Amino acid sequence: VFYLSIPPFAYDSVSLQISTYCRTSADLRIVFEKPFGDGYDDSKALAEKVSSRFDDASVYHIDHYLGKSVLRDFLEIRASNPDLENMLNKRFVSRVDVVLSESIDVE
């Protein structure tokens, strides 16, 4: 799973890199955190590029407020759900990167 919480202008190049270099599994999933593009025309063009690289079933869009709460509460969610606890361990997950760096403040 690739969870992209990056500025809209970077979605095209990052999704191209993932499509080109990270196709190790048919189970690849890519999650785009909204906003997805800088307007209707930009979003439509970006969606066409992404759909040419990934199957629709592997592409997800999530509101950034929903994504932040999941990351913040991840350990609690994992511990409270036996199915997740069994799947999210060192036998099945090789790496987890969580990067929370923002250089632009919301005013």
C-alpha positions in Angstrom: 0.0 0.0 0.0 1.3 3.4 -1.0 -0.4 6.2 0.9 0.4 9.5 -0.7 0.0 12.6 1.4 1.8 15.0 -0.9 0.9 18.2 -2.8 -1.4 17.7 -5.9 1.4 18.7 -8.3 3.5 15.7 -7.2 0.9 13.0 -7.8 1.7 12.5 -11.5 5.4 12.0 -11.1 5.2 10.0 -7.9 2.5 7.7 -9.3 4.6 7.2 -12.4 7.6 6.2 -10.3 5.5 3.7 -8.3 4.0 2.2 -11.4 7.5 1.9 -13.0 9.6 0.7 -10.1 7.3 -0.8 -7.5 5.2 -3.3 -9.3 6.3 -6.3 -7.2 2.7 -7.5 -6.5 -0.7 -7.7 -8.1 -2.0 -6.6 -4.7 -0.5 -3.1 -5.0 -2.8 -0.4 -3.7 -2.3 3.3 -4.0 -4.1 5.8 -1.8 -4.3 9.5 -2.7 -5.0 12.0 0.0 -7.3 14.8 -1.1 -7.1 17.3 -2.7 -6.6 15.4 -5.9 -5.6 18.1 -8.4 -6.0 21.9 -8.4 -9.4 22.1 -9.9 -11.8 20.1 -12.1 -9.7 20.0 -15.3 -6.5 19.2 -13.5 -8.2 16.5 -11.4 -9.7 14.9 -14.6 -6.4 14.9 -16.4 -4.6 13.4 -13.4 -7.3 10.8 -13.0 -6.8 9.7 -16.6 -3.0 9.4 -16.1 -3.5 7.4 -12.9 -6.1 5.1 -14.4 -3.6 4.3 -17.3 -1.1 3.2 -14.7 -3.3 1.3 -12.1 -6.5 -0.7 -12.1 -9.4 1.2 -10.7 -9.8 -1.4 -8.0 -6.3 -0.5 -6.7 -6.8 3.2 -6.4 -8.3 4.9 -3.4 -9.0 8.5 -2.4 -9.3 9.6 1.2 -9.9 12.9 2.9 -6.8 14.0 4.7 -8.6 14.4 8.1 -9.7 10.8 8.0 -6.2 9.6 7.1 -4.6 11.6 10.0 -6.8 10.0 12.6 -6.1 6.5 11.3 -2.3 7.1 11.5 -2.6 8.8 15.0 -4.6 5.8 16.4 -3.0 3.1 14.4 -1.5 1.1 17.3 -4.8 1.2 19.2 -6.7 0.1 16.1 -4.3 -2.7 15.5 -4.4 -3.9 19.1 -8.2 -3.9 19.3 -8.7 -5.8 16.1 -7.5 -9.5 16.2 -7.5 -9.8 12.4 -5.3 -6.8 12.0 -3.1 -7.8 14.8 -2.5 -11.2 13.1 -1.8 -9.6 9.7 0.2 -6.5 10.7 3.3 -8.1 12.2 6.9 -8.8 11.1 5.9 -12.0 9.2 3.7 -10.1 6.8 4.9 -6.5 6.8 8.4 -5.7 5.7 8.3 -2.0 6.2 6.2 0.9 7.4 7.2 4.5 6.8 5.2 7.3 8.4 6.5 10.7 7.5 4.7 13.7 9.0 6.6 16.7 7.7 4.9 19.9 6.6 6.7 23.1 5.8 3.6 25.1 4.9 1.3 26.2 7.7 -2.4 26.6 7.4 -3.4 30.2 8.0 
